[in-house]
Amino acid sequence: MFRITLLFCLSFLFFSLNAQQNVDKKTEWTKFRTEIGKFSVVVPGELIEKSDSSNTPLGSLKMHTFYHQPEANSGNANFMYMVQYCDYPEGTLEGNDTTFTNDFFESTRNEAAFSINGKVIYHTPVTLKDFQGQFWRIHYKKDSAVIKTKAYIVKNRYYAIQTITFKALASNMDTDKFFDSFQILEN
């Protein structure tokens, strides 16, 4: 049993080291800006846009997703960078009501964890300018992978900024750079 455990640990360590074997490789980060999405962010590659609509009790809601999935061995600590936004009907999201936004973020992060059979490990309030938000961390895939999310409510729009990586690489400067670069564009 000890040999199997040791073999598993060494294999995981090798895989983790292999995932970052090109960390010295210079990745070019570029600024992405969308006037329609009203945000900008610095990302280590091209963002691809996808949209998906779903019918809800509030009516049809359209989720806009912008993502970048780096190639293997590209020097990126994360295997996904993502920004999503969704416009809610006027008056639905009351960004100044702290109780409402806390409940909204709680249900959002719990549903996200449930949908991937994960567990919310950590969450805390954050702000961007004067906009309320939350940061949370979800572990999934038998506790081997991590999704980090910063989410904000800006008027009637919900934003989620996310990275996905292995647990062993969860504390990385690429996530910090991506999250710290996110900006809301003024009208």
Residue frames relative to the residue before (quaternion, step in Angstrom):
aa qw qx qy qz dx dy dz
M 1.0000 0.0000 0.0000 0.0000 0.00 0.00 0.00
F 0.6320 0.5379 -0.3259 0.4528 3.58 1.00 -0.86
R 0.6571 0.5150 -0.3164 0.4505 3.60 0.96 -0.84
I 0.6408 0.5136 -0.3277 0.4671 3.57 1.00 -0.77
T 0.6523 0.5059 -0.3086 0.4725 3.57 0.95 -0.88
L 0.6573 0.5030 -0.3036 0.4720 3.57 0.93 -0.90
L 0.6460 0.5161 -0.3168 0.4647 3.58 0.95 -0.86
F 0.6448 0.5153 -0.3173 0.4669 3.58 0.97 -0.87
C 0.6695 0.5040 -0.2965 0.4581 3.59 0.88 -0.96
L 0.6697 0.4855 -0.3005 0.4748 3.59 0.91 -0.85
S 0.6379 0.5210 -0.3279 0.4626 3.59 1.02 -0.77
F 0.6599 0.4986 -0.3064 0.4713 3.57 0.96 -0.88
L 0.6345 0.5247 -0.3216 0.4677 3.58 1.01 -0.84
F 0.6490 0.5096 -0.3125 0.4706 3.59 0.92 -0.89
F 0.6582 0.5100 -0.3079 0.4603 3.57 0.95 -0.92
S 0.6568 0.5091 -0.3056 0.4648 3.58 0.97 -0.87
L 0.6659 0.4843 -0.3024 0.4801 3.58 0.94 -0.86
N 0.6348 0.5253 -0.3232 0.4655 3.56 1.03 -0.79
A 0.6256 0.5503 -0.3373 0.4382 3.58 1.04 -0.76
Q 0.7757 0.2742 -0.1707 0.5421 3.58 1.09 -0.55
Q 0.2824 0.8056 -0.4908 0.1742 3.59 1.19 0.41
N 0.7420 0.3608 -0.2214 0.5198 3.58 1.13 -0.47
V 0.2037 0.8132 -0.5267 0.1404 3.59 1.05 0.65
D 0.6310 0.5197 -0.3390 0.4658 3.59 1.18 -0.41
K 0.5066 0.6370 -0.4217 0.3996 3.56 1.26 -0.29
K 0.4007 -0.7341 0.5030 0.2182 3.56 -0.77 1.06
T 0.1413 -0.7758 0.6130 0.0494 3.54 -0.63 1.18
E 0.3229 -0.7536 0.5411 0.1871 3.57 -0.82 0.99
W 0.1860 -0.7729 0.6022 0.0733 3.53 -0.71 1.16
T 0.0780 -0.7985 0.5965 0.0220 3.57 -0.95 0.89
K 0.4711 -0.6611 0.5056 0.2923 3.55 -1.20 0.55
F 0.1578 -0.7565 0.6315 0.0632 3.53 -0.91 1.06
R 0.0058 -0.7957 0.6043 -0.0415 3.56 -0.92 0.94
T 0.0039 -0.7828 0.6223 -0.0041 3.56 -0.99 0.86
E 0.3781 -0.7321 0.5263 0.2098 3.55 -0.73 1.09
I 0.6457 0.5147 -0.3239 0.4619 3.60 1.01 -0.76
G 0.7104 0.4295 -0.2450 0.5008 3.58 0.98 -0.88
K 0.2830 -0.8068 0.4682 0.2232 3.57 1.32 -0.35
F 0.6542 0.4533 -0.3587 0.4877 3.57 0.90 0.92
S 0.1366 -0.7326 0.6514 0.1423 3.49 -1.40 0.20
V 0.0138 0.7790 -0.6254 0.0420 3.53 -1.23 0.59
V 0.3590 -0.6939 0.5764 0.2394 3.56 -1.19 0.58
V 0.0078 -0.8203 0.5665 -0.0779 3.56 -0.76 1.08
P 0.4565 -0.7159 0.4583 0.2627 3.62 -1.03 0.73
G 0.7812 0.1515 -0.1356 0.5903 3.59 0.91 0.90
E 0.6904 -0.4740 0.3563 0.4143 3.53 -1.33 -0.13
L 0.3210 -0.7249 0.5753 0.2014 3.57 -0.98 0.86
I 0.2344 -0.7427 0.6156 0.1206 3.54 -1.02 0.92
E 0.2588 -0.7844 0.5473 0.1348 3.57 -0.91 0.91
K 0.0151 0.7524 -0.6579 0.0303 3.53 -1.09 0.90
S 0.1185 -0.7763 0.6144 0.0764 3.57 -1.17 0.62
D 0.0231 -0.7872 0.6160 -0.0162 3.53 -1.11 0.74
S 0.2012 -0.7836 0.5789 0.1023 3.58 -0.88 0.92
S 0.0183 -0.7778 0.6275 0.0308 3.53 -1.20 0.58
N 0.4280 -0.6832 0.5308 0.2613 3.52 -1.13 0.71
T 0.0311 -0.7921 0.6081 -0.0433 3.54 -0.86 1.07
P 0.6724 -0.4586 0.3578 0.4578 3.60 -1.21 0.05
L 0.6570 0.4936 -0.3079 0.4795 3.60 1.23 -0.39
G 0.6353 -0.4679 0.3333 0.5162 3.56 1.30 -0.16
S 0.7053 -0.4206 0.3325 0.4638 3.57 -1.26 -0.26
L 0.0804 -0.7853 0.6135 0.0200 3.57 -0.82 1.05
K 0.2210 -0.7812 0.5758 0.0966 3.55 -0.95 0.94
M 0.1846 -0.7706 0.6052 0.0761 3.56 -0.73 1.15
H 0.1792 -0.7647 0.6146 0.0732 3.54 -0.80 1.11
T 0.0594 -0.8085 0.5854 -0.0137 3.57 -0.74 1.07
F 0.0789 -0.7505 0.6558 0.0199 3.53 -0.98 0.99
Y 0.0903 0.8299 -0.5426 0.0937 3.59 -0.60 1.06
H 0.1322 -0.7395 0.6533 0.0947 3.50 -1.35 0.46
Q 0.0771 -0.7761 0.6256 0.0166 3.53 -0.85 1.04
P 0.3034 -0.7871 0.5069 0.1773 3.60 -0.23 1.25
E 0.5499 -0.5867 0.4754 0.3570 3.53 -1.22 0.51
A 0.6056 -0.5437 0.4280 0.3930 3.55 -1.20 0.52
N 0.8423 0.1574 -0.1480 0.4938 3.56 -1.15 0.75
S 0.4020 0.7320 -0.4609 0.3003 3.58 1.15 0.63
G 0.5873 -0.5886 0.3706 0.4138 3.58 1.26 -0.11
N 0.5496 0.5991 -0.3986 0.4243 3.59 1.28 0.03
A 0.4266 -0.7011 0.5132 0.2511 3.57 -1.01 0.83
N 0.7274 0.3744 -0.2174 0.5324 3.61 1.20 -0.48
F 0.2993 -0.7534 0.5443 0.2156 3.55 -1.12 0.52
M 0.7720 0.1407 -0.1734 0.5951 3.57 1.25 0.36
Y 0.0772 -0.7304 0.6780 0.0295 3.51 -1.17 0.88
M 0.0721 0.8346 -0.5360 0.1050 3.58 -0.71 1.00
V 0.0581 -0.7347 0.6739 0.0521 3.52 -1.25 0.71
Q 0.0377 -0.7862 0.6168 -0.0017 3.54 -0.91 0.98
Y 0.0274 0.7771 -0.6277 -0.0364 3.52 -1.24 0.47
C 0.0804 -0.7723 0.6300 0.0142 3.51 -1.23 0.65
D 0.2759 -0.7514 0.5791 0.1544 3.56 -0.91 0.97
Y 0.2177 -0.7680 0.5945 0.0966 3.54 -0.85 1.06
P 0.6375 -0.5260 0.3782 0.4170 3.61 -1.15 0.45
E 0.6504 -0.5339 0.3844 0.3796 3.55 -1.15 0.74
G 0.8223 0.2409 -0.1926 0.4782 3.55 -0.93 0.96
T 0.5263 0.6521 -0.4066 0.3639 3.61 1.24 -0.19
L 0.7656 0.2560 -0.1395 0.5735 3.56 0.89 -0.95
E 0.1308 -0.7807 0.6089 0.0510 3.53 -0.65 1.12
G 0.2600 -0.8427 0.4570 0.1158 3.56 0.18 1.35
N 0.6895 0.4772 -0.2905 0.4609 3.62 1.15 -0.45
D 0.6032 0.5491 -0.3542 0.4573 3.60 1.26 -0.24
T 0.3362 -0.7922 0.4781 0.1756 3.57 -0.17 1.33
T 0.6388 0.5250 -0.3362 0.4508 3.61 0.95 -0.81
F 0.6629 0.5002 -0.3078 0.4643 3.57 0.90 -0.91
T 0.6960 0.4715 -0.3006 0.4505 3.61 0.76 -0.96
N 0.6229 0.5239 -0.3518 0.4623 3.63 0.99 -0.68
D 0.6559 0.4944 -0.3064 0.4810 3.60 0.98 -0.84
F 0.6370 0.5331 -0.3215 0.4546 3.57 1.00 -0.85
F 0.6893 0.4667 -0.2835 0.4760 3.60 0.85 -0.95
E 0.6279 0.5388 -0.3419 0.4456 3.59 1.00 -0.76
S 0.6935 0.4539 -0.2911 0.4778 3.58 0.83 -0.90
T 0.6255 0.5435 -0.3350 0.4484 3.61 1.07 -0.72
R 0.7091 0.4419 -0.2781 0.4739 3.61 0.78 -0.95
N 0.6429 0.5149 -0.3363 0.4566 3.62 1.01 -0.72
E 0.6475 0.4989 -0.3168 0.4811 3.58 1.02 -0.76
A 0.6223 0.5348 -0.3388 0.4604 3.59 1.03 -0.76
A 0.6674 0.4893 -0.3001 0.4745 3.60 0.90 -0.89
F 0.6536 0.5231 -0.3104 0.4504 3.58 0.92 -0.91
S 0.6765 0.5327 -0.2998 0.4108 3.59 0.91 -0.94
I 0.7614 0.3045 -0.1927 0.5389 3.61 1.18 -0.43
N 0.4660 -0.6894 0.4264 0.3546 3.56 1.32 0.31
G 0.4304 0.6975 -0.4509 0.3535 3.54 0.99 0.93
K 0.3588 -0.7098 0.5644 0.2213 3.51 -1.35 -0.11
V 0.4008 -0.6802 0.5591 0.2530 3.57 -0.96 0.94
I 0.2196 -0.8048 0.5451 0.0836 3.57 -0.61 1.20
Y 0.8078 -0.0010 0.0942 0.5818 3.53 1.01 -0.87
H 0.1213 0.7655 -0.6308 0.0369 3.56 -1.19 0.59
T 0.0404 0.7880 -0.6115 0.0588 3.54 -1.15 0.71
P 0.5420 -0.6117 0.4553 0.3532 3.60 -1.11 0.56
V 0.0232 -0.7584 0.6512 0.0178 3.56 -1.21 0.66
T 0.1894 -0.7568 0.6053 0.1580 3.55 -1.28 0.19
L 0.1117 -0.7265 0.6711 0.0971 3.51 -1.33 0.41
K 0.7582 -0.0690 -0.0528 0.6462 3.52 -0.32 1.34
D 0.7555 -0.3191 0.2455 0.5168 3.62 -0.64 -1.05
F 0.5099 0.6686 -0.4048 0.3594 3.59 1.27 0.17
Q 0.4242 -0.7040 0.5167 0.2397 3.54 -0.95 0.96
G 0.0791 0.7927 -0.6015 0.0593 3.51 -1.15 0.69
Q 0.2247 -0.7376 0.6072 0.1915 3.50 -1.34 -0.15
F 0.2481 -0.7027 0.6456 0.1667 3.47 -1.34 0.58
W 0.0901 0.7887 -0.6073 0.0309 3.58 -1.02 0.76
R 0.2487 -0.7424 0.6113 0.1154 3.47 -1.34 0.54
I 0.0903 -0.7868 0.6106 0.0087 3.55 -0.84 1.08
H 0.1940 -0.7414 0.6310 0.1209 3.56 -1.00 0.90
Y 0.0725 0.7893 -0.6053 0.0735 3.55 -1.02 0.84
K 0.7250 0.3850 -0.3315 0.4650 3.58 -1.33 -0.05
K 0.6918 -0.4900 0.2550 0.4652 3.54 0.74 1.20
D 0.6737 -0.5397 0.2691 0.4271 3.55 1.00 0.95
S 0.5357 0.6412 -0.4062 0.3699 3.62 1.15 0.45
A 0.7573 0.2993 -0.1740 0.5538 3.60 1.24 -0.34
V 0.2047 -0.7869 0.5782 0.0675 3.55 -1.20 0.64
I 0.1207 -0.7261 0.6716 0.0847 3.51 -1.15 0.82
K 0.1089 -0.7603 0.6382 0.0522 3.55 -0.85 1.04
T 0.0533 -0.8091 0.5847 -0.0241 3.54 -0.92 0.98
K 0.0668 -0.7043 0.7025 0.0771 3.50 -1.20 0.75
A 0.0349 -0.8115 0.5825 -0.0325 3.56 -0.72 1.11
Y 0.0821 -0.7976 0.5975 0.0030 3.55 -1.10 0.80
I 0.2417 -0.7024 0.6420 0.1900 3.52 -1.31 0.45
V 0.0074 -0.7803 0.6232 -0.0527 3.55 -0.75 1.16
K 0.7892 -0.1588 0.0223 0.5928 3.54 -0.18 1.37
N 0.7835 -0.2609 0.2033 0.5261 3.64 -0.49 -1.12
R 0.5939 0.5678 -0.3576 0.4438 3.57 1.22 0.36
Y 0.2307 -0.7412 0.6201 0.1136 3.52 -1.08 0.92
Y 0.0939 -0.7784 0.6199 0.0320 3.59 -0.90 1.00
A 0.0257 -0.7582 0.6506 0.0344 3.56 -1.15 0.69
I 0.1115 -0.7632 0.6360 0.0261 3.56 -0.84 1.08
Q 0.0277 0.8471 -0.5229 0.0908 3.59 -0.59 1.15
T 0.0738 -0.7255 0.6761 0.1052 3.48 -1.39 0.44
I 0.1683 -0.7579 0.6237 0.0907 3.52 -1.24 0.60
T 0.1348 0.7871 -0.5871 0.1328 3.56 -0.88 0.97
F 0.6144 -0.4905 0.4365 0.4376 3.54 -1.32 -0.14
K 0.6266 -0.5589 0.3864 0.3816 3.56 -1.12 0.65
A 0.6481 0.5401 -0.3183 0.4324 3.60 0.98 -0.83
L 0.7439 0.3646 -0.2043 0.5215 3.61 1.21 -0.48
A 0.3392 0.8117 -0.4395 0.1816 3.58 1.31 0.08
S 0.7166 0.3515 -0.2443 0.5507 3.60 1.03 -0.65
N 0.2854 0.7690 -0.5200 0.2380 3.54 0.01 1.29
M 0.5837 -0.6230 0.4144 0.3153 3.52 -1.19 0.67
D 0.5651 0.5954 -0.3964 0.4112 3.61 1.16 -0.44
T 0.6366 0.5062 -0.3276 0.4808 3.59 1.00 -0.78
D 0.6461 0.5220 -0.3201 0.4557 3.58 0.91 -0.91
K 0.6620 0.5125 -0.3054 0.4537 3.57 0.90 -0.93
F 0.6590 0.5107 -0.2960 0.4662 3.57 0.94 -0.93
F 0.6941 0.4719 -0.2762 0.4682 3.60 0.79 -1.02
D 0.6946 0.4948 -0.2817 0.4397 3.59 0.86 -0.96
S 0.6679 0.5177 -0.3058 0.4387 3.60 1.13 -0.53
F 0.5266 0.6547 -0.4147 0.3495 3.60 1.20 -0.39
Q 0.0189 0.7957 -0.6020 0.0638 3.54 -0.87 1.06
I 0.3663 -0.6777 0.5925 0.2355 3.54 -1.17 0.72
L 0.3241 -0.7454 0.5498 0.1926 3.57 -0.86 0.95
E 0.4404 -0.6919 0.5094 0.2604 3.55 -0.94 0.89
N 0.5490 -0.6174 0.4558 0.3311 3.56 -1.18 0.60
